[in-house]
Amino acid sequence: MVACHLSCSRNMPRQPSYWIILSAQHVTDTYIPPEGDTWVYEVAPNDKLKKNDTVYLWSNIEQGFFGWGTIIETRKLIKAYDERERTSILVHRAKGFRHPITIELMRTDPNLRRFIPTGFDDLYALPLRPGQANALNDFIRIHNLEAPSGSTTIKWFAEEIPPQVTVQALIIAGDRVSEGVLVEGVSYAWYEIVRMISRNPNCKPPAITPTSY
């Protein structure tokens, strides 16, 4: 029975991972046309990068995210012009941002400020947990930009607290474990409800409806 379980585990398809790709691209190279394009990035050696992984593209020079894409191909280690070994990856750059998501913008968000990619001495591919990627996706959508598939942004336009909300609308879900799903943070909906309550302490809090993942 144990052998069967181990065999089944090995045959399970690998779930795509999420990465921040640090680059030294200037503003002219960060432009991504509406139809997308392909670009080769070279990062510090990393054997965990795989085809179909989602990457968020960060310019160390511009100090911000300028787009996102997916890995088309991971190549063998190469030697760059400075004689350092690099992992070369071919990326389909799917969408660019009209305005970069800068450090200043990230500092305004309680979830994003925890993983601002600064202070690194080389160009790395930095792993993101699913909850962090979902928080970044939400932030991208709230700024009216197109994000990869992931969490669903809950937009709040009502001046009154809704009578009922789902748990899914309030949390940022992380990895799935045997007991359920880890909670990595709270969503914009949570902060908006807190803001509404602080503005009107006599209002009635919404009913929380369970949801499945």
Secondary structure, DSSP 4 states (H G I P E B T S, - for coil): -HHHHHHHHHHSPPPPPEEEEEE---GGGS---TT-EEEEEEES--S---TT-EEEEEETTTTEEEEEEEEEEEEEEEE-TTS-EEEEEEEEEEEEEEEEEEHHHHHTSTTGGGG---S-SS--EEEE-HHHHHHHHHHHHHTT----SSSPP-----SS--SEEEHHHHEEEEEEETTEEEEEEE-HHHHHHHHHHHH-TTSPPPEEEP---
